Amino acid sequence: MRRLHVHVLVMSYVDPCSGASARLSEEGPCDMAGIPDFHGPHVEPPLPGHITLTWYDPTPRPPRIRVISHTCECRDTTYELCAAAGQGFVRRTDREKQTVRETAWTLTATARRIFHQILHGEAR
């Protein structure tokens, strides 16, 4: 006789923007409808003496761009670490000014470092 093991998943979630918390439990098949929207990290304020990045108008290059990571959508300005055609770049979207800008396309490792610097207030 075979035994069927059912795993119960219990998660707690705290929304970093509103501070609201939720407790989720799940039995059996995965039900994604009960999972709240998860936020990306918040960008730290710029540090004194931070690096000033050069931002360019977006250029249509490859047909598909993969977003590797992104910042929280609760702010007017969001940042996305993107990759395409073996290169990486950071995309900045300012919803208040309704603009989209990109860093220069570069090695993916360099784009990751730039994204990390933006997150920690070391670059803008």
Backbone as a printed PyTorch tensor [residue, N CA C, xyz], in Angstrom:
tensor([[[  0.8450,  -1.1760,   0.0000],
         [  0.0000,   0.0000,   0.0000],
         [  0.8900,   1.2380,   0.0000]],

        [[  0.6140,   2.1590,  -0.8960],
         [  1.3850,   3.3940,  -0.9820],
         [  0.7080,   4.4660,  -0.1530]],

        [[  1.5080,   5.2710,   0.5000],
         [  0.9790,   6.3750,   1.2960],
         [  1.1810,   7.6750,   0.5390]],

        [[  0.1880,   8.4780,   0.5980],
         [  0.2470,   9.7820,  -0.0470],
         [  0.5150,  10.8250,   1.0350]],

        [[  1.5850,  11.5770,   0.8540],
         [  1.9220,  12.6340,   1.7990],
         [  1.4630,  13.9710,   1.2290]],

        [[  0.7330,  14.7070,   2.0150],
         [  0.2900,  16.0350,   1.6150],
         [  1.0550,  17.0380,   2.4530]],

        [[  1.7280,  17.9270,   1.7730],
         [  2.4860,  18.9590,   2.4720],
         [  1.6280,  20.2060,   2.5930]],

        [[  1.6680,  20.8080,   3.7470],
         [  0.9250,  22.0410,   3.9840],
         [  1.9320,  23.1800,   4.0150]],

        [[  1.6660,  24.1880,   3.2400],
         [  2.5340,  25.3530,   3.1700],
         [  1.8520,  26.5030,   3.8920]],

        [[  2.5420,  27.0880,   4.8470],
         [  2.0100,  28.2550,   5.5500],
         [  3.0310,  29.3670,   5.3780]],

        [[  2.5540,  30.4940,   4.8800],
         [  3.4440,  31.6260,   4.6630],
         [  2.8850,  32.8470,   5.3560]],

        [[  3.7690,  33.6550,   5.8350],
         [  3.3810,  34.9710,   6.3240],
         [  4.0070,  35.9810,   5.3900]],

        [[  3.2720,  37.0250,   5.1130],
         [  3.7460,  38.0320,   4.1870],
         [  3.4470,  39.4000,   4.7650]],

        [[  4.4420,  40.2930,   4.7230],
         [  4.2450,  41.6810,   5.1440],
         [  4.5460,  42.5650,   3.9470]],

        [[  3.5710,  43.3590,   3.5580],
         [  3.7280,  44.2820,   2.4450],
         [  4.6540,  45.4100,   2.8880]],

        [[  5.8310,  45.5940,   2.2360],
         [  6.7720,  46.6210,   2.6690],
         [  6.2590,  48.0410,   2.4570]],

        [[  5.2750,  48.2100,   1.5940],
         [  4.7570,  49.5510,   1.3200],
         [  3.6890,  49.9620,   2.3270]],

        [[  2.7410,  49.0780,   2.5680],
         [  1.6300,  49.4320,   3.4550],
         [  1.7950,  48.9050,   4.8660]],

        [[  2.6610,  47.9090,   5.0630],
         [  2.8440,  47.3100,   6.3830],
         [  1.7860,  46.2710,   6.7070]],

        [[  0.8340,  46.0540,   5.8060],
         [ -0.2190,  45.0590,   6.0380],
         [  0.3880,  43.6660,   6.0060]],

        [[ -0.1440,  42.7810,   6.8180],
         [  0.3580,  41.4140,   6.8300],
         [ -0.7570,  40.4550,   6.4620]],

        [[ -0.3530,  39.3260,   5.9370],
         [ -1.3040,  38.2920,   5.5560],
         [ -0.7040,  36.9480,   5.9070]],

        [[ -1.5560,  36.0190,   6.2750],
         [ -1.1110,  34.6580,   6.5490],
         [ -1.8000,  33.7670,   5.5270]],

        [[ -0.9920,  33.0500,   4.7830],
         [ -1.5090,  32.2120,   3.7280],
         [ -1.2420,  30.7560,   4.0760]],

        [[ -2.2040,  29.9090,   3.8450],
         [ -1.9610,  28.4810,   3.9840],
         [ -2.5020,  27.8050,   2.7460]],

        [[ -1.8940,  26.7090,   2.4380],
         [ -2.2150,  26.0630,   1.1830],
         [ -2.0880,  24.5640,   1.3740]],

        [[ -3.0710,  23.8260,   0.9430],
         [ -3.0070,  22.3790,   0.9630],
         [ -3.2710,  21.8790,  -0.4440]],

        [[ -2.6250,  20.8120,  -0.8080],
         [ -2.8710,  20.2270,  -2.1130],
         [ -2.2350,  21.0330,  -3.2280]],

        [[ -2.9090,  21.0710,  -4.3990],
         [ -2.3220,  21.7540,  -5.5520],
         [ -2.1300,  23.2420,  -5.2890]],

        [[ -1.1590,  23.7940,  -5.9730],
         [ -0.8210,  25.2040,  -5.7890],
         [ -1.9440,  26.0950,  -6.3030]],

        [[ -2.3950,  27.0220,  -5.4680],
         [ -3.4250,  27.9890,  -5.8540],
         [ -2.7880,  29.3760,  -5.8150]],

        [[ -2.3700,  29.8690,  -6.9670],
         [ -1.6600,  31.1400,  -7.0330],
         [ -2.5720,  32.3340,  -6.7720]],

        [[ -3.8810,  32.1670,  -6.8680],
         [ -4.8050,  33.2820,  -6.6690],
         [ -4.7490,  33.8080,  -5.2400]],

        [[ -4.3710,  32.9740,  -4.2870],
         [ -4.3430,  33.3920,  -2.8900],
         [ -3.0540,  34.0600,  -2.4700]],

        [[ -2.0750,  34.1370,  -3.3520],
         [ -0.7830,  34.7260,  -3.0110],
         [ -0.8060,  36.1970,  -3.4090]],

        [[ -0.4740,  37.1080,  -2.4760],
         [ -0.4870,  38.5340,  -2.8170],
         [  0.6440,  38.8940,  -3.7660]],

        [[  0.5190,  40.0460,  -4.3720],
         [  1.5470,  40.5550,  -5.2580],
         [  2.7960,  40.8650,  -4.4400]],

        [[  3.9430,  40.3430,  -4.8530],
         [  5.1830,  40.5960,  -4.1330],
         [  5.9120,  41.7780,  -4.7580]],

        [[  6.4700,  42.6150,  -3.9300],
         [  7.1390,  43.8240,  -4.3810],
         [  8.6160,  43.5660,  -4.6010]],

        [[  9.1890,  44.3790,  -5.4700],
         [ 10.6300,  44.3870,  -5.6150],
         [ 11.2160,  45.2260,  -4.4930]],

        [[ 12.5210,  45.2990,  -4.4110],
         [ 13.1470,  46.0930,  -3.3480],
         [ 12.9280,  47.5880,  -3.5470]],

        [[ 12.9770,  48.3170,  -2.4630],
         [ 12.9080,  49.7760,  -2.5260],
         [ 14.3050,  50.3400,  -2.7660]],

        [[ 14.3710,  51.4220,  -3.5130],
         [ 15.6400,  52.0840,  -3.8020],
         [ 15.9930,  52.9980,  -2.6280]],

        [[ 17.2220,  52.8920,  -2.1640],
         [ 17.6980,  53.7670,  -1.0860],
         [ 17.9030,  55.1810,  -1.6310]],

        [[ 17.7590,  56.2020,  -0.7770],
         [ 18.0240,  57.5740,  -1.2420],
         [ 19.4800,  57.7120,  -1.6920]],

        [[ 19.7560,  58.6120,  -2.6290],
         [ 21.1320,  58.7770,  -3.1050],
         [ 22.0680,  59.2170,  -1.9820]],

        [[ 23.2320,  58.6150,  -1.9460],
         [ 24.2500,  58.9800,  -0.9600],
         [ 24.9780,  60.2320,  -1.4290]],

        [[ 25.5390,  60.9970,  -0.4940],
         [ 26.3590,  62.1440,  -0.9150],
         [ 27.5150,  61.6530,  -1.7790]],

        [[ 27.7560,  62.3310,  -2.8750],
         [ 28.8460,  61.9430,  -3.7690],
         [ 28.5250,  60.7250,  -4.6200]],

        [[ 27.2380,  60.4060,  -4.8040],
         [ 26.8740,  59.2300,  -5.6030],
         [ 27.2910,  59.4170,  -7.0690]],

        [[ 27.4160,  58.3130,  -7.7680],
         [ 27.7820,  58.3170,  -9.1800],
         [ 26.5960,  58.8240,  -9.9940]],

        [[ 26.8460,  59.7560, -10.9130],
         [ 25.7950,  60.2370, -11.8090],
         [ 25.8650,  59.4350, -13.0990]],

        [[ 24.8230,  58.6590, -13.3410],
         [ 24.7770,  57.8300, -14.5430],
         [ 24.2910,  58.6430, -15.7370]],

        [[ 24.6900,  58.2340, -16.9200],
         [ 24.1860,  58.8260, -18.1520],
         [ 23.0080,  57.9830, -18.6130]],

        [[ 21.8680,  58.6320, -18.8300],
         [ 20.6430,  57.9450, -19.2410],
         [ 20.3280,  58.3220, -20.6830]],

        [[ 19.9910,  57.3150, -21.4730],
         [ 19.7320,  57.4970, -22.9020],
         [ 18.2730,  57.1710, -23.2210]],

        [[ 17.7830,  57.7050, -24.3490],
         [ 16.4730,  57.2950, -24.8490],
         [ 16.5520,  55.8190, -25.2120]],

        [[ 15.4750,  55.0550, -24.9990],
         [ 15.4980,  53.6370, -25.3650],
         [ 15.6950,  53.4580, -26.8750]],

        [[ 16.4470,  52.4510, -27.2290],
         [ 16.6480,  52.1320, -28.6390],
         [ 16.0650,  50.7550, -28.9250]],

        [[ 15.2930,  50.6380, -29.9880],
         [ 14.7440,  49.3210, -30.3100],
         [ 15.8540,  48.4180, -30.8480]],

        [[ 16.2250,  47.4530, -30.0630],
         [ 17.2920,  46.5370, -30.4900],
         [ 16.6960,  45.1670, -30.7450]],

        [[ 16.8210,  44.2340, -29.8190],
         [ 16.2350,  42.9110, -30.0710],
         [ 14.7210,  42.9380, -29.8280]],

        [[ 13.9980,  41.9820, -30.4030],
         [ 12.5390,  41.9610, -30.2310],
         [ 12.0960,  41.6060, -28.8090]],

        [[ 12.9460,  40.9020, -28.0740],
         [ 12.5830,  40.4990, -26.7160],
         [ 13.6360,  40.9690, -25.7220]],

        [[ 13.1590,  41.5670, -24.6310],
         [ 14.0390,  41.9870, -23.5430],
         [ 13.5510,  41.2970, -22.2840]],

        [[ 14.4630,  40.6700, -21.5580],
         [ 14.1160,  39.9610, -20.3270],
         [ 14.4110,  40.8560, -19.1330]],

        [[ 13.4160,  41.0320, -18.2620],
         [ 13.6100,  41.7810, -17.0260],
         [ 14.0950,  40.7900, -15.9750]],

        [[ 15.3070,  40.9890, -15.5000],
         [ 15.9140,  40.0850, -14.5240],
         [ 15.4610,  40.4430, -13.1140]],

        [[ 15.4040,  41.7230, -12.8220],
         [ 15.0010,  42.2000, -11.5040],
         [ 14.3800,  43.5790, -11.6670]],

        [[ 13.5650,  43.9780, -10.6880],
         [ 12.9380,  45.2910, -10.7540],
         [ 12.7090,  45.8170,  -9.3530]],

        [[ 12.5630,  47.1270,  -9.2460],
         [ 12.3020,  47.7420,  -7.9510],
         [ 10.7940,  47.7980,  -7.7190]],

        [[ 10.4150,  48.1860,  -6.5140],
         [  9.0170,  48.2300,  -6.1120],
         [  8.2380,  49.2220,  -6.9760]],

        [[  7.0260,  48.8290,  -7.3280],
         [  6.1560,  49.6510,  -8.1670],
         [  5.4610,  50.7780,  -7.4020]],

        [[  5.6460,  50.8540,  -6.0970],
         [  4.9240,  51.8590,  -5.3130],
         [  5.5340,  53.2570,  -5.4460]],

        [[  6.6920,  53.3650,  -6.0530],
         [  7.3520,  54.6600,  -6.2420],
         [  7.0910,  55.1910,  -7.6450]],

        [[  7.2110,  56.5030,  -7.8170],
         [  7.0230,  57.1050,  -9.1370],
         [  8.0980,  56.6610, -10.1250]],

        [[  9.3210,  56.4700,  -9.6270],
         [ 10.4240,  56.0460, -10.4880],
         [ 10.7690,  54.6000, -10.1610]],

        [[ 10.7640,  53.7620, -11.1890],
         [ 11.1350,  52.3600, -11.0130],
         [ 12.3420,  52.0530, -11.8820]],

        [[ 13.0850,  51.0380, -11.4800],
         [ 14.2700,  50.6050, -12.2080],
         [ 14.1430,  49.1250, -12.5140]],

        [[ 14.5900,  48.7320, -13.7100],
         [ 14.5800,  47.3390, -14.1150],
         [ 15.9590,  46.9480, -14.6200]],

        [[ 16.4570,  45.8190, -14.1230],
         [ 17.6770,  45.2370, -14.6590],
         [ 17.2530,  44.3520, -15.8250]],

        [[ 17.7170,  44.6700, -17.0220],
         [ 17.2650,  43.9830, -18.2320],
         [ 18.4380,  43.3050, -18.9430]],

        [[ 18.1020,  42.2640, -19.7080],
         [ 19.1000,  41.5690, -20.5190],
         [ 18.4930,  41.2290, -21.8650]],

        [[ 19.3240,  41.3170, -22.8980],
         [ 18.9050,  40.9520, -24.2450],
         [ 20.1500,  40.7990, -25.1110]],

        [[ 20.1050,  39.8280, -25.9860],
         [ 21.1890,  39.6270, -26.9580],
         [ 22.5630,  39.5570, -26.3080]],

        [[ 22.6480,  38.9440, -25.1260],
         [ 23.9320,  38.7800, -24.4550],
         [ 24.4550,  40.0190, -23.7620]],

        [[ 23.6530,  41.0630, -23.6840],
         [ 24.0680,  42.2880, -23.0030],
         [ 23.0480,  42.6570, -21.9370]],

        [[ 23.4460,  43.5750, -21.0610],
         [ 22.5610,  44.0150, -19.9960],
         [ 22.5140,  45.5280, -19.9140]],

        [[ 21.4550,  46.0310, -19.2850],
         [ 21.3010,  47.4700, -19.0800],
         [ 20.2580,  47.6820, -17.9960]],

        [[ 20.1610,  48.9030, -17.5030],
         [ 19.1540,  49.2630, -16.5190],
         [ 18.1810,  50.2300, -17.1850]],

        [[ 16.9000,  49.9440, -17.0130],
         [ 15.8440,  50.8150, -17.5580],
         [ 15.2260,  51.5940, -16.4010]],

        [[ 15.0790,  52.9090, -16.5800],
         [ 14.4540,  53.7640, -15.5680],
         [ 13.1390,  54.2980, -16.1320]],

        [[ 12.0490,  54.0770, -15.4050],
         [ 10.7410,  54.5820, -15.8070],
         [ 10.2730,  55.5790, -14.7710]],

        [[  9.9980,  56.7950, -15.2100],
         [  9.4900,  57.8450, -14.3310],
         [  8.0400,  58.0970, -14.7240]],

        [[  7.1100,  57.5980, -13.9200],
         [  5.6910,  57.7350, -14.2580],
         [  5.2080,  59.1730, -14.1090]],

        [[  5.8210,  59.9390, -13.2190],
         [  5.4200,  61.3310, -13.0350],
         [  5.7490,  62.1560, -14.2840]],

        [[  6.9620,  61.9970, -14.7940],
         [  7.3830,  62.7300, -16.0010],
         [  7.0180,  61.9810, -17.2850]],

        [[  6.5420,  60.7580, -17.1480],
         [  6.1860,  59.8940, -18.2740],
         [  7.3640,  59.7080, -19.2320]],

        [[  8.5140,  59.3340, -18.6480],
         [  9.7110,  59.0940, -19.4450],
         [ 10.2730,  57.7130, -19.1540]],

        [[ 10.9330,  57.1580, -20.1450],
         [ 11.6630,  55.8920, -20.0090],
         [ 13.0590,  56.1410, -20.5450]],

        [[ 14.0720,  55.7830, -19.7540],
         [ 15.4690,  55.9630, -20.1490],
         [ 16.2250,  54.6750, -19.8360]],

        [[ 17.3820,  54.5100, -20.4780],
         [ 18.2240,  53.3280, -20.2780],
         [ 19.6650,  53.7480, -20.0750]],

        [[ 20.4000,  52.9020, -19.3560],
         [ 21.8460,  53.0700, -19.3100],
         [ 22.4010,  52.5270, -20.6200]],

        [[ 23.6780,  52.6930, -20.8320],
         [ 24.3190,  52.1080, -22.0130],
         [ 24.2420,  50.5780, -21.9080]],

        [[ 24.1110,  49.9160, -23.0290],
         [ 24.1340,  48.4550, -23.0530],
         [ 25.5710,  48.0170, -22.8290]],

        [[ 25.7490,  47.0180, -21.9640],
         [ 27.0860,  46.6180, -21.5570],
         [ 27.0840,  45.1350, -21.2020]],

        [[ 28.1680,  44.6610, -20.6280],
         [ 28.2090,  43.2910, -20.1270],
         [ 27.1330,  43.1230, -19.0480]],

        [[ 26.5190,  41.9710, -19.0010],
         [ 25.4620,  41.7320, -18.0110],
         [ 25.9840,  41.9160, -16.5930]],

        [[ 27.2040,  41.4790, -16.3220],
         [ 27.7850,  41.6290, -14.9820],
         [ 27.9250,  43.1070, -14.6090]],

        [[ 28.2820,  43.9420, -15.5640],
         [ 28.3960,  45.3810, -15.3100],
         [ 27.0220,  45.9790, -15.0450]],

        [[ 26.0180,  45.5650, -15.8160],
         [ 24.6480,  46.0590, -15.5940],
         [ 24.1420,  45.6460, -14.2130]],

        [[ 24.4650,  44.4290, -13.7840],
         [ 24.0750,  43.9840, -12.4280],
         [ 24.7190,  44.8750, -11.3600]],

        [[ 25.9880,  45.2190, -11.5570],
         [ 26.6840,  46.0780, -10.5930],
         [ 26.0400,  47.4660, -10.5500]],

        [[ 25.6760,  48.0080, -11.7140],
         [ 25.0110,  49.3110, -11.7680],
         [ 23.6650,  49.2520, -11.0520]],

        [[ 22.8990,  48.1930, -11.2970],
         [ 21.5980,  48.0350, -10.6370],
         [ 21.7810,  47.9670,  -9.1180]],

        [[ 22.7960,  47.2340,  -8.6660],
         [ 23.1030,  47.1450,  -7.2350],
         [ 23.4550,  48.5260,  -6.6730]],

        [[ 24.2360,  49.3000,  -7.4100],
         [ 24.6070,  50.6420,  -6.9640],
         [ 23.3850,  51.5510,  -6.8730]],

        [[ 22.4600,  51.4260,  -7.8140],
         [ 21.2260,  52.2120,  -7.7680],
         [ 20.4150,  51.8390,  -6.5340]],

        [[ 20.2630,  50.5470,  -6.2870],
         [ 19.4810,  50.0810,  -5.1320],
         [ 20.0260,  50.6160,  -3.8120]],

        [[ 21.3370,  50.7230,  -3.7040],
         [ 21.9670,  51.1350,  -2.4510],
         [ 22.3030,  52.6220,  -2.3980]],

        [[ 21.7990,  53.4010,  -3.3580],
         [ 21.9930,  54.8440,  -3.3330],
         [ 23.3600,  55.2940,  -3.7600]],

        [[ 24.1540,  54.3830,  -4.3280],
         [ 25.5120,  54.7260,  -4.7350],
         [ 25.5630,  55.3540,  -6.1250]],

        [[ 24.4610,  55.2240,  -6.8860],
         [ 24.4210,  55.7700,  -8.2500],
         [ 23.0070,  56.2130,  -8.5790]],

        [[ 22.8850,  57.1640,  -9.4760],
         [ 21.5750,  57.6180, -10.0090],
         [ 21.7680,  58.1050, -11.4080]]])
